[in-house]
């Protein structure tokens, strides 16, 4: 479990610019979707939206300065699963079920 937690903390920093100690992450869900994808999901401590946006913008700027394309080119904070339909771009197939699980009853992929 500690290896997964360390990996999750590293991914969080790489994709959002938010550094979080691995021990501050709590295992929340493991999902398996019909196409074989598995999502191991951790909860991170709550952060202000402004801080998340600021760190993500700094990450994008840093990647651009290095001549690299970031893995993610945008960040969206949603308050309900229905908001997902208004977002552009590709997303993991387990994102909608994760949002439904977070905001309401658990629904498999």
CNS distance restraints for C-alpha pairs under 8 A (distance, minus, plus):
assign (resid   1 and name CA) (resid   5 and name CA) 6.19 0.50 0.50
assign (resid   2 and name CA) (resid   6 and name CA) 6.12 0.50 0.50
assign (resid   2 and name CA) (resid  22 and name CA) 7.77 0.50 0.50
assign (resid   3 and name CA) (resid   7 and name CA) 6.16 0.50 0.50
assign (resid   4 and name CA) (resid   8 and name CA) 6.06 0.50 0.50
assign (resid   5 and name CA) (resid   9 and name CA) 6.22 0.50 0.50
assign (resid   5 and name CA) (resid  22 and name CA) 5.33 0.50 0.50
assign (resid   5 and name CA) (resid  23 and name CA) 7.25 0.50 0.50
assign (resid   5 and name CA) (resid  25 and name CA) 6.64 0.50 0.50
assign (resid   5 and name CA) (resid  27 and name CA) 7.94 0.50 0.50
assign (resid   5 and name CA) (resid  42 and name CA) 7.75 0.50 0.50
assign (resid   6 and name CA) (resid  10 and name CA) 6.20 0.50 0.50
assign (resid   6 and name CA) (resid  22 and name CA) 5.06 0.50 0.50
assign (resid   7 and name CA) (resid  11 and name CA) 6.13 0.50 0.50
assign (resid   8 and name CA) (resid  12 and name CA) 6.05 0.50 0.50
assign (resid   8 and name CA) (resid  22 and name CA) 7.42 0.50 0.50
assign (resid   8 and name CA) (resid  42 and name CA) 7.29 0.50 0.50
assign (resid   9 and name CA) (resid  13 and name CA) 6.32 0.50 0.50
assign (resid   9 and name CA) (resid  19 and name CA) 7.12 0.50 0.50
assign (resid   9 and name CA) (resid  20 and name CA) 5.88 0.50 0.50
assign (resid   9 and name CA) (resid  21 and name CA) 6.54 0.50 0.50
assign (resid   9 and name CA) (resid  22 and name CA) 5.29 0.50 0.50
assign (resid   9 and name CA) (resid  25 and name CA) 7.45 0.50 0.50
assign (resid  10 and name CA) (resid  14 and name CA) 6.10 0.50 0.50
assign (resid  10 and name CA) (resid  19 and name CA) 7.84 0.50 0.50
assign (resid  11 and name CA) (resid  15 and name CA) 5.89 0.50 0.50
assign (resid  12 and name CA) (resid  16 and name CA) 5.70 0.50 0.50
assign (resid  12 and name CA) (resid  17 and name CA) 7.01 0.50 0.50
assign (resid  12 and name CA) (resid  18 and name CA) 6.21 0.50 0.50
assign (resid  12 and name CA) (resid  19 and name CA) 7.08 0.50 0.50
assign (resid  12 and name CA) (resid  20 and name CA) 7.67 0.50 0.50
assign (resid  13 and name CA) (resid  17 and name CA) 4.52 0.50 0.50
assign (resid  13 and name CA) (resid  18 and name CA) 4.71 0.50 0.50
assign (resid  13 and name CA) (resid  19 and name CA) 4.99 0.50 0.50
assign (resid  13 and name CA) (resid  20 and name CA) 7.32 0.50 0.50
assign (resid  14 and name CA) (resid  18 and name CA) 7.95 0.50 0.50
assign (resid  15 and name CA) (resid  56 and name CA) 7.97 0.50 0.50
assign (resid  15 and name CA) (resid  70 and name CA) 7.59 0.50 0.50
assign (resid  15 and name CA) (resid  71 and name CA) 6.43 0.50 0.50
assign (resid  15 and name CA) (resid  72 and name CA) 6.37 0.50 0.50
assign (resid  16 and name CA) (resid  52 and name CA) 7.54 0.50 0.50
assign (resid  16 and name CA) (resid  55 and name CA) 6.84 0.50 0.50
assign (resid  16 and name CA) (resid  56 and name CA) 5.02 0.50 0.50
assign (resid  16 and name CA) (resid  59 and name CA) 6.94 0.50 0.50
assign (resid  17 and name CA) (resid  52 and name CA) 7.97 0.50 0.50
assign (resid  17 and name CA) (resid  55 and name CA) 5.10 0.50 0.50
assign (resid  17 and name CA) (resid  56 and name CA) 5.31 0.50 0.50
assign (resid  17 and name CA) (resid  58 and name CA) 7.34 0.50 0.50
assign (resid  17 and name CA) (resid  59 and name CA) 5.44 0.50 0.50
assign (resid  18 and name CA) (resid  52 and name CA) 7.11 0.50 0.50
assign (resid  18 and name CA) (resid  55 and name CA) 6.34 0.50 0.50
assign (resid  18 and name CA) (resid  56 and name CA) 7.65 0.50 0.50
assign (resid  20 and name CA) (resid  24 and name CA) 6.63 0.50 0.50
assign (resid  20 and name CA) (resid  25 and name CA) 7.66 0.50 0.50
assign (resid  20 and name CA) (resid  44 and name CA) 7.51 0.50 0.50
assign (resid  21 and name CA) (resid  25 and name CA) 7.34 0.50 0.50
assign (resid  24 and name CA) (resid  44 and name CA) 6.51 0.50 0.50
assign (resid  24 and name CA) (resid  45 and name CA) 6.81 0.50 0.50
assign (resid  25 and name CA) (resid  42 and name CA) 5.82 0.50 0.50
assign (resid  25 and name CA) (resid  43 and name CA) 5.55 0.50 0.50
assign (resid  25 and name CA) (resid  44 and name CA) 4.91 0.50 0.50
assign (resid  25 and name CA) (resid  45 and name CA) 7.18 0.50 0.50
assign (resid  26 and name CA) (resid  42 and name CA) 5.17 0.50 0.50
assign (resid  26 and name CA) (resid  43 and name CA) 5.12 0.50 0.50
assign (resid  26 and name CA) (resid  44 and name CA) 6.75 0.50 0.50
assign (resid  27 and name CA) (resid  40 and name CA) 7.71 0.50 0.50
assign (resid  27 and name CA) (resid  41 and name CA) 6.18 0.50 0.50
assign (resid  27 and name CA) (resid  42 and name CA) 4.40 0.50 0.50
assign (resid  27 and name CA) (resid  43 and name CA) 6.42 0.50 0.50
assign (resid  28 and name CA) (resid  40 and name CA) 7.94 0.50 0.50
assign (resid  28 and name CA) (resid  41 and name CA) 5.60 0.50 0.50
assign (resid  28 and name CA) (resid  42 and name CA) 5.04 0.50 0.50
assign (resid  28 and name CA) (resid  43 and name CA) 6.05 0.50 0.50
assign (resid  29 and name CA) (resid  39 and name CA) 7.81 0.50 0.50
assign (resid  29 and name CA) (resid  40 and name CA) 6.10 0.50 0.50
assign (resid  29 and name CA) (resid  41 and name CA) 5.13 0.50 0.50
assign (resid  29 and name CA) (resid  42 and name CA) 6.98 0.50 0.50
assign (resid  30 and name CA) (resid  38 and name CA) 7.00 0.50 0.50
assign (resid  30 and name CA) (resid  39 and name CA) 5.54 0.50 0.50
assign (resid  30 and name CA) (resid  40 and name CA) 4.54 0.50 0.50
assign (resid  30 and name CA) (resid  41 and name CA) 6.09 0.50 0.50
assign (resid  31 and name CA) (resid  38 and name CA) 5.50 0.50 0.50
assign (resid  31 and name CA) (resid  39 and name CA) 5.02 0.50 0.50
assign (resid  31 and name CA) (resid  40 and name CA) 6.61 0.50 0.50
assign (resid  31 and name CA) (resid  94 and name CA) 7.38 0.50 0.50
assign (resid  31 and name CA) (resid 108 and name CA) 7.50 0.50 0.50
assign (resid  31 and name CA) (resid 109 and name CA) 7.65 0.50 0.50
assign (resid  32 and name CA) (resid  36 and name CA) 6.34 0.50 0.50
assign (resid  32 and name CA) (resid  37 and name CA) 5.72 0.50 0.50
assign (resid  32 and name CA) (resid  38 and name CA) 4.43 0.50 0.50
assign (resid  32 and name CA) (resid  39 and name CA) 6.46 0.50 0.50
assign (resid  32 and name CA) (resid 108 and name CA) 7.95 0.50 0.50
assign (resid  32 and name CA) (resid 109 and name CA) 7.06 0.50 0.50
assign (resid  33 and name CA) (resid  37 and name CA) 5.38 0.50 0.50
assign (resid  33 and name CA) (resid  38 and name CA) 6.45 0.50 0.50
assign (resid  33 and name CA) (resid  93 and name CA) 7.49 0.50 0.50
assign (resid  33 and name CA) (resid  94 and name CA) 6.60 0.50 0.50
assign (resid  33 and name CA) (resid 108 and name CA) 7.37 0.50 0.50
assign (resid  33 and name CA) (resid 109 and name CA) 4.85 0.50 0.50
assign (resid  34 and name CA) (resid 109 and name CA) 6.56 0.50 0.50
assign (resid  39 and name CA) (resid  94 and name CA) 7.19 0.50 0.50
assign (resid  47 and name CA) (resid  51 and name CA) 6.78 0.50 0.50
assign (resid  47 and name CA) (resid  52 and name CA) 6.88 0.50 0.50
assign (resid  48 and name CA) (resid  52 and name CA) 6.54 0.50 0.50
assign (resid  49 and name CA) (resid  53 and name CA) 6.23 0.50 0.50
assign (resid  49 and name CA) (resid  77 and name CA) 7.78 0.50 0.50
assign (resid  50 and name CA) (resid  54 and name CA) 6.04 0.50 0.50
assign (resid  51 and name CA) (resid  55 and name CA) 6.06 0.50 0.50
assign (resid  52 and name CA) (resid  56 and name CA) 6.10 0.50 0.50
assign (resid  53 and name CA) (resid  57 and name CA) 6.06 0.50 0.50
assign (resid  53 and name CA) (resid  75 and name CA) 7.55 0.50 0.50
assign (resid  54 and name CA) (resid  58 and name CA) 6.22 0.50 0.50
assign (resid  55 and name CA) (resid  59 and name CA) 6.17 0.50 0.50
assign (resid  56 and name CA) (resid  60 and name CA) 6.28 0.50 0.50
assign (resid  56 and name CA) (resid  75 and name CA) 7.53 0.50 0.50
assign (resid  57 and name CA) (resid  61 and name CA) 6.20 0.50 0.50
assign (resid  58 and name CA) (resid  62 and name CA) 6.06 0.50 0.50
assign (resid  59 and name CA) (resid  63 and name CA) 6.16 0.50 0.50
assign (resid  60 and name CA) (resid  64 and name CA) 6.15 0.50 0.50
assign (resid  60 and name CA) (resid  70 and name CA) 6.44 0.50 0.50
assign (resid  60 and name CA) (resid  73 and name CA) 7.44 0.50 0.50
assign (resid  61 and name CA) (resid  65 and name CA) 6.15 0.50 0.50
assign (resid  62 and name CA) (resid  66 and name CA) 6.40 0.50 0.50
assign (resid  63 and name CA) (resid  67 and name CA) 6.32 0.50 0.50
assign (resid  63 and name CA) (resid  68 and name CA) 5.11 0.50 0.50
assign (resid  63 and name CA) (resid  69 and name CA) 6.32 0.50 0.50
assign (resid  63 and name CA) (resid  70 and name CA) 6.05 0.50 0.50
assign (resid  64 and name CA) (resid  68 and name CA) 5.55 0.50 0.50
assign (resid  64 and name CA) (resid  69 and name CA) 6.62 0.50 0.50
assign (resid  64 and name CA) (resid  70 and name CA) 7.85 0.50 0.50
assign (resid  78 and name CA) (resid  83 and name CA) 6.17 0.50 0.50
assign (resid  78 and name CA) (resid  84 and name CA) 7.31 0.50 0.50
assign (resid  79 and name CA) (resid  83 and name CA) 7.22 0.50 0.50
assign (resid  80 and name CA) (resid  84 and name CA) 7.80 0.50 0.50
assign (resid  80 and name CA) (resid  99 and name CA) 7.23 0.50 0.50
assign (resid  80 and name CA) (resid 100 and name CA) 7.95 0.50 0.50
assign (resid  80 and name CA) (resid 103 and name CA) 6.61 0.50 0.50
assign (resid  81 and name CA) (resid  96 and name CA) 6.56 0.50 0.50
assign (resid  81 and name CA) (resid  99 and name CA) 5.25 0.50 0.50
assign (resid  81 and name CA) (resid 100 and name CA) 5.74 0.50 0.50
assign (resid  81 and name CA) (resid 103 and name CA) 7.23 0.50 0.50
assign (resid  82 and name CA) (resid  86 and name CA) 7.95 0.50 0.50
assign (resid  83 and name CA) (resid  87 and name CA) 7.18 0.50 0.50
assign (resid  84 and name CA) (resid  96 and name CA) 7.26 0.50 0.50
assign (resid  91 and name CA) (resid  95 and name CA) 6.88 0.50 0.50
assign (resid  93 and name CA) (resid 109 and name CA) 7.63 0.50 0.50
assign (resid  94 and name CA) (resid  98 and name CA) 6.15 0.50 0.50
assign (resid  94 and name CA) (resid 109 and name CA) 6.08 0.50 0.50
assign (resid  95 and name CA) (resid  99 and name CA) 6.24 0.50 0.50
assign (resid  96 and name CA) (resid 100 and name CA) 6.25 0.50 0.50
assign (resid  97 and name CA) (resid 101 and name CA) 6.05 0.50 0.50
assign (resid  97 and name CA) (resid 106 and name CA) 7.40 0.50 0.50
assign (resid  97 and name CA) (resid 107 and name CA) 5.81 0.50 0.50
assign (resid  97 and name CA) (resid 108 and name CA) 6.18 0.50 0.50
assign (resid  97 and name CA) (resid 109 and name CA) 5.80 0.50 0.50
assign (resid  98 and name CA) (resid 102 and name CA) 6.10 0.50 0.50
assign (resid  99 and name CA) (resid 103 and name CA) 6.05 0.50 0.50
assign (resid 100 and name CA) (resid 104 and name CA) 5.35 0.50 0.50
assign (resid 100 and name CA) (resid 105 and name CA) 6.49 0.50 0.50
assign (resid 100 and name CA) (resid 106 and name CA) 6.42 0.50 0.50
assign (resid 100 and name CA) (resid 107 and name CA) 6.71 0.50 0.50
assign (resid 101 and name CA) (resid 105 and name CA) 5.44 0.50 0.50
assign (resid 101 and name CA) (resid 106 and name CA) 4.32 0.50 0.50
assign (resid 101 and name CA) (resid 107 and name CA) 6.41 0.50 0.50
assign (resid 102 and name CA) (resid 106 and name CA) 7.88 0.50 0.50
